[in-house]
Structure formats: C-alpha cells, structure tokens
C-alpha cells in the first residue's frame, strides 16, 4: 500500500490566479512512489473531497513535462470526472465520467484500474465500470507527484481534501468501503491468465521447432543402433543410469528422466554432534557442535558479541570449539540514519533496514526464491510448488491434475504444467471459457429454438433463451408488452400532455392525444408538469432557459447582454472585465479573457473566471474494427489493413496460425522461426510484422 497524503489538506478556495502554490511530493517520497507504481497493472486512487461549486481542479497528478502518466481531475464547469493517462503505445488518453463532485459536499471517490478495466466509485456506490486502453506505468525517474494542482500555474483544486491514497493492490476501493464485494477476480487476473497461456504457446512453438529439427536428424539414423540417453543440466546420462539431483533420485529410462523425492530418515547423532544441512546434500547430517552462550552451534556458525567497552568480537565454530575471527577489512560506511541501522547476531558490521541479504549469496535452489527478512533471508517455494525439506531450499511441482486441485469442468482434460495447469478440450468440443468446453455452439450455428425477439445463450449441453427488453415470454415465444389505457394521467415520462392515450407498439409504446378531445398543451419535464407558456431555468444548468409551447419543451442558451451590469458572469464569461478572471495559456506566453476558448493537444480549453478547463475534442463515431489517428489529427479514421491500425479491439477468440500451425491469441507476439529479428504479431486473426514484412509475405504465399 502506498499513501500519498493521509492528513487533511485545506486548498485555498479563494486562490488568486498569479499567486504561488506548490503542493507536491518531495524527491524522496516521489522516488518511493515511483518504485511502487512503475510497471504495475493494478492500482487504485482514493480521496475524500469537498470541492467548491463550479471549480475545475486536479485531485492528483503524476506527470513529466506535458505527459500526464496518471491524473485524476474533477470539472465542476462540465460536471465531469476525468482520468488522464498514457497508454502502452505511448499515447495520451482521457477517460471522461459524467458526474458532478463540485457541489460543496463531502464525497468519497475511488478510481480502480486493473489492466484495461476501470471502476469509478463515489460514496461507496459503483457509478461507472468500463473497458479502456490499458494504462502504462512506465514512468520516468524525474516524474513529479502533485496534490490539488497539475503544476504551479494550472489545475488548482479549490475546497478541502483529505486521505488521498494510491494503493498498489487489487480492488483497492475495499479500504475505503469495506462492505463492497471483494470476491470477484479482477481484469488483471484474467490478463495474467491469458499471458501465461501466451507463454505456453511460445513454449509450444519452440518445442515444435526443436521436434522438427530432431525429426530431420533422426531420418538419417534409421539404419543405426542408437542408445537413448538423457541430458540434464549439460550432463549426458546413459540408459538406466541413476544420479541424485538436489532432493530427488533420478533415473534415465528410454531417454526419459524419472525422478522421485528422497525420503530423509531422522539422523541418530551421537553426543557432541547435531543434525544440520550441509552444502550439496539433501538430508541433514550429523555435525560437530560448539557450546556458546548456552546454545549449540554447528560447524561454520558465527556469533558476534560485545565486550564491556562496546567493542564487537566475532567467533566461529571450528573443530568443536569457538575461534575468534579477525575481520580482514573495516565495516563499510552506512548511508542510513542510526535509527534505521540493525545489529546482526552473526556479524559485527551493522546494516541498514531493508538490506538485500539475498544478494550476498543464498542456498535457495530448485523452484525456490530467496526472500529478504528483517535480519536475514529465507527460502520460499514458487507458486505451484511444494517444499521437499523444511527450509524450502528444494521444491517440487504440485500436480494439480492428479491431486484434484484444478478447476477443469465438463468435456475437458487437465494437463499439468510446471507450477500450474491448463484445461484441454476433448476432441470434437469447443471452448466456452478457460475451464469448460461444449460439443458445439448452438447459438452460433443457428440450431436453437429461440424466438426472433429473444437472445440465445450457449451453455454446456444446450442453450437458453431470454426475451429482449420490451418483450415478454419464455424465450421460445416472445411478444410485445401490452399496456392498458386508464383514465388517469399517463405514468410514463414521455407522455407530454394530460388525457393522452397509451398505444401499445411492438416492443414499446406511444402516447397520443385521443380523437375528439382537447389536450391541455401542458408539458412534462423532469417528471414535473409545466403549463403551456411557462418559462423556467434548468436546475442543472442555470445558463439554459426552457419554455412549454403547445405541449413541446423548447430550451435555449441564455442571451448575453454585456451592457447589463447584472449579467450572470458564469453564463456570460465574455462580459467579465476583471484581470483576476484572465487565464494563462499552457505555454505560459498567452493570456486569455474569461469566456475565451482554444484548442491545445486535441483538447478544447476554456477560460472561465480565472480557471482553465480542458476536455477531449468530440470525435464522430467510427463504425469499424480497425482505426488509426493520422499524425497531426485528433480523431480516429477507419482503415482496412489491421497492420496499419493503432487501435484494435483484441478478441482472444480471433486467433492466428503461425509457421508451426500453432494457434496464437490476438494481441500475442513471437519471433519467427529461423530468424532473430523478425517479430510477428497477431491482430484479430491477422499476422502483422511492423518493421519487416516477411511474415505477411509468408502468409500470402500460404493463401
């Protein structure tokens, strides 16, 4: 967990443009935060804020120069929460969530990022959940961390802010709202699983390449007698030859290595000796001991003691007695304060807290990782492995399939892999998800009995049908909802007049004035009755005026009259003559008056009473699979060639077949067989090579 600020910060609500305010992390804190965030795919930004009305300001900004690697902004002028970041292909991206925080009320806000999945909570309510381009936390060393502002001149938050946190953990919003659901896996978990499958695909491709070369060599050995041997760690073992590998006894049988874990009987040590592990042996062996300070030490153990003058003396157990060890060089100078220095029991020289003991050498061997502790280190088995002895120095793979510790369901076969497992579909079955398969997709093939106004859902062993919104039935038969007319006013918000009749339509309804009746001409707006000719100002937009005219609601922006001394300067910023209402351009060279607008880095910016607010330029929707943003432009355009696209909705069901006839997921990449510098990429079923087009040429020849 990484906490940026856990005290209340009062950010001046009467901040004067042109004055100075710099609330940012120190270089030391920035370095710590950078180390925690760099390269992470899962984190949460949390804060508790009370923002002045109509203020547009930054809650947290992590940026270098003009690049915002992570920034959370609240715009009171446009009632938006914005998340700015850099994508993995180093492009600026802004995700806009329509929501008003700037209402002078306390709010808890959290933005949780898990790979390409973003969730916005406000006051412990899930407001938005979206799939976006994954942020890149490849943050440079000299990045600045700002609180309540983007920099010294822009993005000033006005109001009160407290408990601003950046948590590097899954579902970090739980720390703010403990009652929320925490059982579901995150998007990052799914991405990790897909990444492991891609790694397995790469291993499979390399294995297939090796098999192809082996078959070529074996074709010339048909007339020869060959003894099958085993190669382990560069050593060749002959048929039926045995050897010890760590804590396993291994045998070469028909060219295959078979290993069994060594069972260590408890050693019966004579007096003056004790069981201990020695280098190169799996089981404990009896070793001579020394008595020192009432404790038994085995051969080679060292202990440090201090005499009455405070001088440190180091002793080592050798030949059943303790011998003093004279250090060959003085203790190194430490860079940490004395309060952070730790004295160790087996050496005279102190170390700083957080010292890397593992880098000094350790005994963690097969499938075991060294982990630093407060005053030493220890061995921990990797995920998917179990210890072969009590110090975790040797670990063996857990066969999840044989032990029933897997999630493979119907129509699949569990296959054990080093540290994990995978579920393989039986022949003739297709995959539903990572753990289950079905005989065929009845929905996709059209072999179902769902009504044309129903949705089909494929399931193991069959399918299910559900009527579309606006229809009722059991899924095999769906009909439009029937709405009965009553003499009371229509309960529907679209019914704009009293005494209107409701007519049932296929999948919906319509409200009409009945023949022979006089409708009042009143309007329904925001579930309230507005009489014909009535004029009012919108509750959520004080700059818009609406009127009811013959049953129709007509709205327009307020007309500004700058000669009127009582003109609303919020709605008419161009009428504000005060110097304090002017804004400074991002480059620091231009000055804008209140109400002026300009475009900067594909964003529409506006100066409003001394505050600059910028939002992404609106782009027309593009209805295509592959898009690219041309250089010098801001909006995407459609392209037909997926290899030219910079934005692709990757679908893991759209696979590519490489030169070894191995299926590759969309989004995966690999080195082409027989080359060292040809990188191939799978983009929604198309093989692309961004620098050298050999992959595409090879694909065209196959076609």
FINUTI-48362 format. One line per 4 residues: their letters; for each residue x, y, z of C-alpha. Coordinates in pm, whole numbers, plus 50000, padded with zeros to 5 digits. Each point is the difference from the previous one (the first is absolute). Example, Ala and Ser with C-alpha at 12.3 -4.5 7.8 and 13.67 -1.06 7.14 Angstrom:
! FINUTI-48362
as) 51230 49550 50780 ~ 50137 50344 49934
//
This chain:
! FINUTI-48362
xxxx) 50000 50000 50000 ~ 50123 50346 49910 ~ 49855 50307 50178 ~ 50060 50339 49842
xxxx) 49832 50218 50261 ~ 49811 49885 50306 ~ 49938 50336 50164 ~ 49740 50263 49918
xxxx) 50118 50254 49743 ~ 49818 50335 49981 ~ 50048 50126 49644 ~ 49909 50367 49997
xxxx) 49652 50051 49854 ~ 50084 50365 49939 ~ 50320 49928 49809 ~ 50102 50300 49787
xxxx) 50135 49928 49649 ~ 50358 50116 49972 ~ 50084 49917 50363 ~ 50216 49701 50089
xxxx) 49898 49659 50132 ~ 50207 49682 49971 ~ 49872 49689 50179 ~ 50207 49706 49875
xxxx) 50194 49707 50135 ~ 50363 50036 50096 ~ 50267 49836 49787 ~ 50038 49717 50252
xxxx) 49624 49930 50021 ~ 49970 50026 49619 ~ 50274 49741 49960 ~ 49821 49762 50239
xxxx) 49666 50048 49822 ~ 50165 49956 49660 ~ 50154 49671 50112 ~ 49660 49874 50121
xxxx) 49804 50108 49690 ~ 50248 49928 49720 ~ 49893 49715 49777 ~ 49687 49922 50204
xxxx) 49673 49904 49829 ~ 49779 50022 50308 ~ 49955 50301 50229 ~ 49733 50225 50154
xxxx) 49987 50376 50057 ~ 49784 50102 50299 ~ 49913 50336 50155 ~ 49743 50169 50220
xxxx) 49916 50347 49862 ~ 49773 50294 50050 ~ 50037 50206 49681 ~ 49872 50355 49949
xxxx) 49710 50032 49761 ~ 50095 50044 49632 ~ 50372 49955 50078 ~ 50204 49798 49752
xxxx) 50308 49861 50167 ~ 50244 49709 50021 ~ 49985 49759 50294 ~ 50324 49813 49922
xxxx) 50245 50041 49711 ~ 50300 49784 49908 ~ 50166 50165 49702 ~ 50325 50090 49830
xxxx) 50008 50304 49772 ~ 49680 49984 49789 ~ 49947 49625 50052 ~ 49741 49906 50263
xxxx) 50072 49641 50101 ~ 49718 50002 50257 ~ 49769 50289 50087 ~ 49660 50013 50169
xxxx) 49806 50321 49928 ~ 49654 50128 50099 ~ 49830 50260 49777 ~ 49718 50190 50167
xxxx) 49940 50207 49686 ~ 49912 49691 49792 ~ 49899 49765 50287 ~ 50265 49744 49907
xxxx) 50261 49781 50166 ~ 50298 49944 49768 ~ 50274 49740 50012 ~ 50307 50095 49793
xxxx) 50280 49749 49927 ~ 50246 49870 49740 ~ 49922 49678 49814 ~ 50244 49715 49942
xxxx) 50071 50132 49648 ~ 50095 50336 50157 ~ 49688 50200 49903 ~ 49810 50243 50222
xxxx) 49652 49881 50097 ~ 49718 50162 50198 ~ 49707 49800 50138 ~ 49703 50227 50085
xxxx) 49738 49903 50260 ~ 49695 50234 50008 ~ 49960 50069 50373 ~ 49997 50314 50215
xxxx) 50231 49999 50303 ~ 50025 50380 50023 ~ 49684 50058 50208 ~ 50155 50122 50327
xxxx) 49914 49663 50163 ~ 50229 49729 50140 ~ 50057 49705 49766 ~ 50209 49685 50008
xxxx) 50141 49926 49655 ~ 50205 49704 49876 ~ 50123 49908 49652 ~ 50117 49636 49980
xxxx) 50212 49894 49700 ~ 50056 49633 49923 ~ 50176 49959 49661 ~ 49737 50129 49752
xxxx) 49718 50008 50257 ~ 49905 50326 50180 ~ 49740 50033 50280 ~ 49885 50337 50147
xxxx) 49844 49998 50349 ~ 49850 50310 50161 ~ 49883 49977 50361 ~ 50039 49619 49981
xxxx) 49763 49977 49702 ~ 50126 49852 49674 ~ 49932 50279 49748 ~ 50187 49883 49688
xxxx) 50175 49680 49888 ~ 50182 50010 49665 ~ 50247 49815 49782 ~ 50265 50246 49872
xxxx) 50346 49998 49847 ~ 50234 49872 50271 ~ 50208 50273 50173 ~ 50380 49979 49990
xxxx) 50181 50053 50327 ~ 50340 50024 49827 ~ 50068 50323 50189 ~ 50333 50189 49958
xxxx) 50224 50064 50301 ~ 49950 50381 50014 ~ 49618 49986 50013 ~ 49821 50241 50237
xxxx) 49714 49908 50237 ~ 49762 50293 50061 ~ 49706 50026 50237 ~ 49710 50236 49929
xxxx) 50156 50149 49686 ~ 50155 49897 49667 ~ 50301 50229 50038 ~ 50088 50338 50148
xxxx) 49766 50186 49760 ~ 49707 49774 49902 ~ 49732 49763 50128 ~ 49954 50146 50350
xxxx) 49754 49805 50216 ~ 49789 50228 50221 ~ 49843 49858 50312 ~ 50106 49745 50262
xxxx) 50179 49672 49933 ~ 50110 49717 50227 ~ 50115 49636 49996 ~ 50144 50003 49648
xxxx) 50142 49651 49941 ~ 50149 49795 49718 ~ 49964 49630 50083 ~ 50198 49750 49793
xxxx) 49773 49700 50059 ~ 49694 49831 49846 ~ 49660 50158 50078 ~ 50154 50281 50204
xxxx) 49661 50166 50045 ~ 49930 49739 50273 ~ 50221 50203 50239 ~ 49763 50297 49957
xxxx) 49679 49794 49992 ~ 50057 49668 50188 ~ 49643 49879 49937 ~ 50044 49981 49621
xxxx) 50035 49663 49825 ~ 50360 49881 49992 ~ 49951 49642 49873 ~ 50002 50052 49623
xxxx) 50330 49963 49809 ~ 50135 50315 49842 ~ 50069 50073 49635 ~ 50372 49984 50080
xxxx) 49950 49640 50120 ~ 49848 49912 49661 ~ 50279 50178 49813 ~ 50254 49807 50207
xxxx) 49833 49671 49905 ~ 49998 50098 49632 ~ 50368 50099 50027 ~ 50086 49658 50146
xxxx) 49817 49830 49714 ~ 50194 50216 49752 ~ 50323 49895 50170 ~ 49893 49637 49970
xxxx) 49927 50058 49632 ~ 50351 50135 49957 ~ 50143 49697 50180 ~ 49791 49776 49774
xxxx) 50130 50178 49689 ~ 50361 49965 50111 ~ 49942 49636 50088 ~ 49844 49936 49657
xxxx) 50303 50161 49835 ~ 50235 49777 50199 ~ 49793 49694 49911 ~ 50019 50090 49631
xxxx) 50379 50021 50015 ~ 50014 49676 50197 ~ 49788 49820 49741 ~ 50235 50116 49725
xxxx) 50298 49859 50186 ~ 49824 49676 50085 ~ 49917 49933 49635 ~ 50370 49931 49942
xxxx) 50025 49762 50297 ~ 49750 49735 49888 ~ 50278 49748 49924 ~ 50192 50066 50321
xxxx) 49966 49863 50349 ~ 49962 50293 50235 ~ 49997 49982 50376 ~ 49751 50247 50145
xxxx) 50168 50232 50245 ~ 49883 50281 50226 ~ 50152 50349 50016 ~ 49957 50184 50329
xxxx) 50169 50334 50069 ~ 50261 49934 49731 ~ 50083 49649 50124 ~ 49926 49689 49786
xxxx) 49867 49692 50185 ~ 49980 49655 49838 ~ 49708 49753 50007 ~ 49913 49883 50356
xxxx) 50267 50229 50148 ~ 49900 50165 50326 ~ 50104 50321 50177 ~ 49895 50234 50277
xxxx) 49861 50338 49905 ~ 49953 50213 50307 ~ 49735 49824 50209 ~ 49898 49754 49727
xxxx) 50139 49664 49883 ~ 49982 49989 49620 ~ 50036 49723 49740 ~ 50033 50013 49622
xxxx) 49744 49756 49850 ~ 49953 49977 49622 ~ 50125 50356 49958 ~ 49764 50141 50264
xxxx) 50097 50130 50343 ~ 49800 49853 50291 ~ 50053 50153 50343 ~ 49871 49922 50350
xxxx) 50033 50212 50311 ~ 50261 49882 50251 ~ 49860 49889 50335 ~ 50229 50116 50279
xxxx) 49995 49783 50318 ~ 50060 50191 50325 ~ 50377 49983 50070 ~ 50114 49827 50320
xxxx) 50282 50233 50102 ~ 50248 49904 50277 ~ 50082 50230 50289 ~ 50188 50313 49903
xxxx) 49834 50016 49657 ~ 49670 50135 49864 ~ 49809 49956 49670 ~ 50049 50285 49749
xxxx) 49979 50064 49626 ~ 50329 50018 49811 ~ 50062 50133 49653 ~ 49935 49747 49720
xxxx) 49802 49755 50216 ~ 49625 49966 50026 ~ 49964 49839 50343 ~ 50134 50124 50331
xxxx) 50329 49850 50113 ~ 50159 49983 50344 ~ 50240 50288 50053 ~ 50231 50086 50292
xxxx) 49858 50266 50229 ~ 50138 50278 50217 ~ 49844 50135 50318 ~ 49985 50378 50001
xxxx) 49787 50212 50228 ~ 49798 49697 50105 ~ 49907 49913 49640 ~ 50126 49732 49762
xxxx) 50162 50119 49677 ~ 50099 49771 49713 ~ 50320 50010 49798 ~ 50039 50333 49816
xxxx) 49743 50198 50204 ~ 50113 50346 50110 ~ 49890 50218 50293 ~ 50079 50363 50085
xxxx) 50032 50124 50362 ~ 50095 50334 50152 ~ 50238 50040 50294 ~ 49961 50245 50287
xxxx) 50153 50280 49791 ~ 49747 49949 49720 ~ 50255 49848 49758 ~ 49855 49726 49777
xxxx) 50171 49659 49991 ~ 49914 49732 49739 ~ 50036 49624 50075 ~ 49963 49696 49774
xxxx) 49931 49636 50089 ~ 50293 49783 49876 ~ 50111 49658 50123 ~ 49750 49999 50291
xxxx) 50126 50334 50143 ~ 49941 50370 49937 ~ 50285 50187 49829 ~ 50023 50377 49972
xxxx) 49980 50135 49643 ~ 50195 50316 49922 ~ 49825 50201 49724 ~ 50218 50062 49696
xxxx) 49856 50346 49933 ~ 49809 50267 50197 ~ 49622 50026 49995 ~ 49862 50200 49703
xxxx) 49852 50342 50063 ~ 49618 49989 50009 ~ 49781 50253 49817 ~ 49702 49972 50236
xxxx) 49940 50178 50337 ~ 50091 49815 50317 ~ 49633 49936 50081 ~ 49977 49794 49677
xxxx) 50315 49794 50072 ~ 49965 49635 50113 ~ 50250 49795 50202 ~ 50029 49635 49891
xxxx) 50083 49696 50214 ~ 50242 49843 49750 ~ 50214 50299 49900 ~ 50148 50311 50160
xxxx) 49910 50243 49723 ~ 49655 50156 50018 ~ 49774 50030 49693 ~ 49724 50239 49898
xxxx) 49640 49894 50039 ~ 49886 49842 49675 ~ 50348 49857 49924 ~ 50010 49752 49709
xxxx) 50132 49684 50172 ~ 49907 49783 49701 ~ 50254 50180 49780 ~ 50280 49879 50231
xxxx) 49935 49640 49901 ~ 49734 49753 50112 ~ 49919 49630 49997 ~ 49661 50019 49824
xxxx) 50025 49754 49709 ~ 49737 49825 49784 ~ 49670 50191 49960 ~ 50075 50199 50315
xxxx) 50034 50377 50037 ~ 50208 50189 50255 ~ 49799 50250 50209 ~ 50159 50273 50213
xxxx) 49899 50025 50366 ~ 50074 50260 50268 ~ 50332 49844 50104 ~ 50071 49734 49739
xxxx) 49836 49806 49720 ~ 49798 49683 49946 ~ 49885 49775 49713 ~ 49641 49991 49874
xxxx) 49863 49755 49742 ~ 49867 50154 49679 ~ 49626 49991 49928 ~ 49890 49652 49900
xxxx) 50291 49824 50177 ~ 50031 49833 50344 ~ 50313 49968 50222 ~ 50206 49680 50003
xxxx) 50165 50090 50330 ~ 49918 50227 50293 ~ 50220 50296 49895 ~ 49826 50028 49656
xxxx) 50338 49987 49822 ~ 49873 49727 49764 ~ 49644 50002 49862 ~ 49808 49765 49773
xxxx) 49713 50065 49758 ~ 49645 49943 50128 ~ 49801 49783 49759 ~ 49666 50181 50025
xxxx) 49842 49752 49759 ~ 50096 49686 50198 ~ 49910 50159 50335 ~ 49668 50148 49883
xxxx) 50111 50358 50066 ~ 49880 50138 49668 ~ 49691 50170 49853 ~ 49958 49797 49678
xxxx) 49632 49929 49940 ~ 49789 49804 49751 ~ 50150 49866 49678 ~ 50358 50101 50088
xxxx) 50323 49824 50091 ~ 50232 50143 50265 ~ 50365 50026 49891 ~ 50264 50072 50265
xxxx) 50255 50274 49925 ~ 50298 50120 50211 ~ 49842 50196 50286 ~ 49648 49995 49851
xxxx) 49759 49811 49773 ~ 49784 50049 49693 ~ 49669 49856 49879 ~ 49997 49842 49651
xxxx) 49671 49943 49814 ~ 49919 49642 49904 ~ 50009 49924 49627 ~ 49691 50137 49825
xxxx) 49922 50256 50271 ~ 50043 50378 49995 ~ 50103 50231 50281 ~ 49751 50203 50203
xxxx) 50254 50145 50243 ~ 50338 49906 50146 ~ 49853 49713 50203 ~ 49706 49850 49805
xxxx) 49909 49887 49645 ~ 49681 49904 49814 ~ 49927 49774 49706 ~ 49903 50293 49770
xxxx) 49863 50356 50013 ~ 49628 49962 49931 ~ 49947 50376 50002 ~ 50276 50069 49747
xxxx) 49893 49716 49768 ~ 49631 50100 50011 ~ 49894 49659 50137 ~ 49780 50146 50276
xxxx) 49630 50064 50061 ~ 50023 50360 50128 ~ 49744 50254 49877 ~ 50124 50267 49757
xxxx) 49940 50255 50276 ~ 50207 49801 50253 ~ 50371 49971 50089 ~ 50172 49659 49979
xxxx) 50260 49898 50260 ~ 50218 49693 49936 ~ 50045 49765 50299 ~ 50163 49666 50071
xxxx) 49770 49735 49849 ~ 49755 50244 49846 ~ 49890 50364 49995 ~ 49754 50242 50164
xxxx) 49773 50273 49860 ~ 49905 50335 50155 ~ 49760 50257 49851 ~ 50147 50334 49896
xxxx) 49910 50319 50196 ~ 49646 50108 49907 ~ 49881 49640 49948 ~ 49855 49738 50231
xxxx) 49990 49620 49978 ~ 50203 49689 50072 ~ 50268 50073 49738 ~ 49869 49755 49740
xxxx) 49692 50223 49957 ~ 50034 50376 50062 ~ 49730 50263 49957 ~ 49994 50378 50042
xxxx) 49888 50126 50340 ~ 49628 50098 50011 ~ 49928 50324 50188 ~ 49640 50065 50109
xxxx) 49850 50350 49967 ~ 49842 50157 50309 ~ 49833 50336 50049 ~ 50272 50115 50241
xxxx) 50296 50205 49869 ~ 50263 49789 49821 ~ 50276 49889 50241 ~ 50262 50009 49726
xxxx) 50244 50293 49987 ~ 49968 50020 49620 ~ 49627 50075 50026 ~ 50010 50374 49949
xxxx) 49631 50090 50055 ~ 49717 49901 50233 ~ 49717 49781 49863 ~ 50237 49845 49744
xxxx) 49941 49638 49907 ~ 50265 49731 50012 ~ 50025 49787 49684 ~ 50182 49668 50020
xxxx) 50274 49950 49737 ~ 50229 49706 49924 ~ 50255 50014 50279 ~ 49884 50337 50141
xxxx) 49719 50258 50011 ~ 49896 50345 49873 ~ 49788 50275 50157 ~ 49749 50186 49780
xxxx) 49724 50254 50050 ~ 49666 49810 49965 ~ 49776 50093 49709 ~ 49723 50243 50092
xxxx) 50165 50127 50321 ~ 50168 50335 50072 ~ 50351 49949 50144 ~ 50116 50264 50247
xxxx) 50334 50073 49825 ~ 50188 49961 50332 ~ 50343 49835 50007 ~ 50168 49739 50219
xxxx) 50362 50091 50079 ~ 50212 49811 50256 ~ 49678 49832 50122 ~ 49848 50342 50072
xxxx) 49701 50167 49830 ~ 50080 50326 49818 ~ 49703 50198 49874 ~ 49980 50123 49646
xxxx) 50190 50330 49972 ~ 50197 49945 50323 ~ 50373 50099 49999 ~ 50262 49859 50240
xxxx) 50376 49958 50052 ~ 50144 49647 50006 ~ 50098 49873 50346 ~ 50325 49846 49873
xxxx) 50086 50278 49752 ~ 49929 50354 50110 ~ 50106 50130 49660 ~ 49714 49831 49812
xxxx) 49641 50129 49984 ~ 49710 49769 49909 ~ 49638 50063 49912 ~ 49688 49790 49940
xxxx) 49841 50073 49662 ~ 49693 49801 49892 ~ 50113 49687 50183 ~ 50361 50022 49881
xxxx) 50299 50090 50223 ~ 50233 50249 49829 ~ 50339 50084 50158 ~ 50270 50248 49896
xxxx) 50312 50161 50143 ~ 49959 50330 50183 ~ 50062 50308 49781 ~ 50290 50207 50138
xxxx) 49973 50379 50025 ~ 50336 50137 50115 ~ 49850 50350 50041 ~ 49783 49863 50280
xxxx) 50192 50051 50330 ~ 49806 49706 50152 ~ 50107 49750 49731 ~ 50080 49653 50134
xxxx) 50378 49978 49952 ~ 49996 49621 50026 ~ 49765 49968 49704 ~ 50154 50298 49822
xxxx) 50375 49981 50077 ~ 50075 50224 49704 ~ 49838 50285 50199 ~ 50250 49967 50288
xxxx) 50254 50291 49979 ~ 50199 49914 50317 ~ 50373 49923 49966 ~ 49963 49725 50264
xxxx) 49769 49818 49760 ~ 50267 49969 49731 ~ 50181 49670 49936 ~ 50353 49906 49901
xxxx) 50054 49767 49703 ~ 50174 49667 50065 ~ 50319 50133 49838 ~ 50004 50293 50242
xxxx) 50026 50257 49716 ~ 49638 50084 49915 ~ 49723 50150 50209 ~ 49629 49935 49943
xxxx) 49696 50189 50123 ~ 49712 49832 50181 ~ 49785 49817 49747 ~ 50279 49954 49741
xxxx) 50050 49652 49856 ~ 50293 49834 49821 ~ 50123 49656 49892 ~ 50313 49848 50154
xxxx) 50127 49642 49949 ~ 49666 49873 49866 ~ 49812 50157 50290 ~ 49744 50280 50006
xxxx) 50100 50250 50268 ~ 49801 50287 50150 ~ 50086 50283 50237 ~ 49723 50059 50254
xxxx) 50054 50256 50277 ~ 50373 49930 50028 ~ 49976 49621 49973 ~ 50109 49793 49700
xxxx) 49795 49691 49926 ~ 50090 49762 49714 ~ 49812 49698 49868 ~ 50056 49764 49703
xxxx) 49885 50124 49661 ~ 49682 49819 49895 ~ 50061 49754 49718 ~ 49735 49851 49770
xxxx) 49936 49630 50067 ~ 50179 49755 49771 ~ 49829 49670 49925 ~ 50293 49778 49908
xxxx) 50236 49742 50151 ~ 50330 50173 49927 ~ 50078 50369 50057 ~ 50304 50228 49985
xxxx) 50056 50362 50106 ~ 50203 50166 49721 ~ 50292 50218 50104 ~ 49889 50359 50066
xxxx) 49634 49899 50048 ~ 49794 49927 50310 ~ 49723 49764 49891 ~ 50031 49636 49885
xxxx) 49936 49890 49643 ~ 49905 49658 49870 ~ 50262 49788 49824 ~ 49953 49661 49835
xxxx) 50350 49868 50071 ~ 50023 49889 50367 ~ 50377 50028 49987 ~ 49973 50377 49945
xxxx) 49757 50047 50290 ~ 50115 50138 50333 ~ 49673 49913 50179 ~ 49861 49647 49979
xxxx) 49739 49836 50219 ~ 50193 49680 50072 ~ 49781 49690 50016 ~ 50174 49685 50124
xxxx) 49757 49789 49796 ~ 50152 50149 49679 ~ 50322 49798 49975 ~ 50286 49979 49751
xxxx) 50182 49687 49879 ~ 50379 50034 50003 ~ 50258 49815 49791 ~ 49976 49698 50236
xxxx) 49616 49984 49962 ~ 49965 50115 50361 ~ 49706 50229 50083 ~ 50099 50338 50143
xxxx) 49765 50231 50194 ~ 49919 50345 49867 ~ 50246 50242 50162 ~ 50284 49747 50031
xxxx) 50340 50030 49833 ~ 50285 49759 49923 ~ 50334 49973 49821 ~ 49964 49837 49660
xxxx) 50167 49658 49970 ~ 50342 50014 49839 ~ 50052 50372 50064 ~ 50126 50212 50288
xxxx) 49851 50342 49922 ~ 49665 49929 49834 ~ 49724 50069 50251 ~ 49652 49878 49902
xxxx) 49679 50127 50162 ~ 49646 49861 49995 ~ 49734 50271 49955 ~ 49646 49856 50003
xxxx) 50091 49702 49784 ~ 50252 50183 49778 ~ 50378 49949 50018 ~ 50190 50330 49992
xxxx) 50366 50094 50003 ~ 50047 50371 50080 ~ 50359 50041 49871 ~ 50070 49715 49754
xxxx) 49713 49864 49791 ~ 50132 49643 49970 ~ 49715 49865 50213 ~ 49731 50150 49776
xxxx) 50184 49880 49688 ~ 50019 49650 50142 ~ 49629 50013 50085 ~ 49909 50111 49646
xxx) 50198 49710 49853 ~ 49805 49760 50219 ~ 49673 50151 49886
//
